[in-house]
Amino acid sequence: MSSSGVNFPKDGEQRPTTAVNQGAFAKCVETASPQLAQEVRSVKNWRSGYAAHVLKQVELACKSEENALSIAQDGLAFMHKTMVFERDGAEVSVTDAMAGGNKKFMDSKIFHTGVVKGTGILPKGNGLQVPYKGGVLSGAPLVSQIETWVRRGVIELSTGQALINVVQNESWSDLTDQTVVLVGAGSAMGPFPLLMAMGCNVVALDLPRKGIWDRLISIAKDSPGTITFPMSRASTKESEFAELAGCDLLAQTPEIRNWLLDVRPGERLLVGAYAYLDGPLFVRVSVAMDAIIESLMTLRKGPKIAIAYLCTPTDAHVSSAAAHAQASNEARKAPMWQKLYGAIAGMACPKRRLASNSRKPVVADDGTEYFVTDATVVEQGPNYILAKRLQHWRAVFARSQGHLVSTNIAPATATASVVSNKLFALAYEGQPYFTPIEVFEGPTSNAVMAALLVNDLRNPLSVANPDRKLRNPMELFSENSFHGGAWRCAYKYNAIGLPSIAAGLVGKYGLKYYLVLYNAVQTIGWSVILAKVVEAVIRGGFAGLASSWVSAGPLVVTMHYVMLLEILHSVLGLVRSNPVTAAIQVYSRLQVCIILKYSGNNPALLTGVMLLAWSITEAIRHAYLASNLLQLPSYLLKWCRYSFFFVLYPMGVSGELGSLAASWQDVQEWPLDRNSFDTWLINCAKTIIGVSGNSMFLLYAIYAPGLAFLYTHMISQRGKALGGGASAKKSKTA
């Protein structure tokens, strides 16, 4: 990338970035709050102090529409007037370089146009397809997954509705009538392949590198779309296109603008700013993209241009009351290990505490409450956030001028460049332990973000449409956010970095294999129990089933003691299950086992029925969990896991109640002074029976709602796991 073109202004022989960065944050708020502007300028260490002012800027914008617009306009003006365009040793401001009256640059037309029309056929009736966890979702299964994301808090309700709109309106995905300029067409997070597959007319801008253009042109040829691109000289030989294609966004900014003023005349352009570079280069690239967009807004003839951005989840955004409420709830039910880490880290280093993700709402001048989620990650640095602020400012201002603006928040994505950093890779492994965060693979993120762009283009009710009235321009960022759970996590995104790395380390190298071992032991143990019960039945029929406790009982008791670990797993958050539910299930069954262990009056046939139900249920459940952990999913195991309970649960409960009913007289005679866990369990049963007047009434009263709860819970889980339920019905009737 050239050092000429768009750049930071010189200070002696250097081009420092801090003065511009800090100056932009001060200048943008000066009209709305001179006091805050002075506070920004007084920060001594901007590298570590900038993040607080990202949040304050957003909160100030929420106070009124006037604040939001003045911040956007003043920030843009400062950056365009302060950043410079350097060529041949001479520097002018970006504003002057891109001015319509600057004939030196306006008359500079160095690009020729290349066009490749694809030979692919636009698929009919397939609609939106989203790659996800090794498969491709579409239709009813995709709607079901979208609803799951909404229910868990991975995405907002508006996001889910936008995606379902695209699923249910298949014609929306025919983009043969749309022209989209992709600045940074080869970007890993860009929508180029998906837009081409939808038949879009893509105007592609990227660096003049043959490898990039070989790939882009190859994709275009096989698609039903058309690609248009700048070339350094005219040629009709397709074999030369990749060598001649491309442009330098920084050094050729005015010439790129000039070419775009004339390309595909009369059509509305949607300009998508997807180019990304690290550090100060990202600011330079963002200013160059914005300079082109601003010029096209004022100088291009024909329909008003539309604009598209991908927002990062690691920023401060106006969110929603629902997101705030879930974040508060997640904090209350956070796993014990997270609470312990937060307490210890807070004492050792207050800056590393697990800060709450729930902030008090900002009360606007008109009394409206706005919730702001601060997910800014300090380590990203002030240059990254300034580049993203520039896009936010342009989005707010452009929409106020009647331009359609699509600016949706993309999730954390495990792209190759990100996971090549081992610490980032471990953090991404560990983040899902902070419910409801989910990290996505690149193809999934590409597909869902392209779908949200389609919704913004096609849906007149989308927040992108400038005709839709907003209470405050900052609400543009509160809808259609695919934040991946960052808004609804218990803790600030910036705070979970180190614990995520630790969780990722344990999860990748220890926890997974521990859980595999645990489930394998349980699978083997319960399979042995099942074999003993079956052997007893084969040898003695019903009489054999009645006597099966004699041979299988000791192992059944042992397996239930091992199952006490499941309560610990839930409390520590090692698995996603309710600790209370786990404790009730394990306790109730272990109590039955201990009573049978010491009772001289074993209830024969019902106990055998109970053992048969338990052993089949647990062998299947643990085999299913182990196979999933090893990423060896089995549909047969899944179906058995979520279908056999219809018969096995009533069998198990009948056996448990029958066993207790036949043994309760023995319970009354047991002494209270045995110093063991077994005795404690027996005394608990004795107390329950005593409270109910030496009858089984209270035990029956406890079991009845418990069975109903488990039944309805498993039916709901079955619908989600096997693709049934309400979501599928909705899709069929849509």
Buried (B, 14 or more C-beta within 10 A) or exposed (E): EEEBBBBBBEEEEEBEBBEBBBBBBBBBBBBBBEEBBEBBBEBEEBBEBBBBBBBBBBBBBBBBBEBBBBBBBBBBBBBBEBBBBBBEEEBBBBBBBBBEEBEEBBEBEBBBBBBBEBEBEBBEEEBBBBBBEEEEBBBBBBBBBBBBBBBBBBBBBBBBBBBBBBBBBBEBBBBEEBBBBBBBBBBBBBBBBBBBBBBBBBBBBBBBEEEBBBBBBEBBBEBBBBBBBBBBEEBEEEEEBBBBBBBBBBBBBBBBBBBBBEBBEEBBBBBBBBBBBEEBBBBBBBBBBBBBBBBBBEBBEEEBBBBBBBBBBBBBBBBBEBBBEBBBBBBEEBBEBBBEBBEEBBEEEEEBBBBBBBBEBBEBEEEBEBBBBBBBBBEBBBBBBBBBBBBBBBBBBBBBEEBBBBBBBBBBBBBEEBBEEEEBBBBBBBBBBBBBBBBBBBBBBBBBBBBBBBBBBBBEEBBBBBEBEBEBBBBBBBBBBBBBBBBBBBBBBBBBBBBBBBBBBBBBEEBBEBBBEBBBBBBBBBBBBBEBBBBBBEEEEEEBBBBBBEBBBEBBBEBBBEBBBBBEBBBBBBBEBEBEBBBBBBBBBBBBBBBBBBBEEBBBBBBBBBBBBBBBBBBBBBBBBBBBBEEEEEEEBBBBBBBBBEEBBBBBBBBBBBBBBBBBEBBEEBEEEEEEEBBEBBBEBBEBBBEBEEEBEBBEEBBEEBBEEBBEEBBEBBBBBBEBBEBBEBBEEE
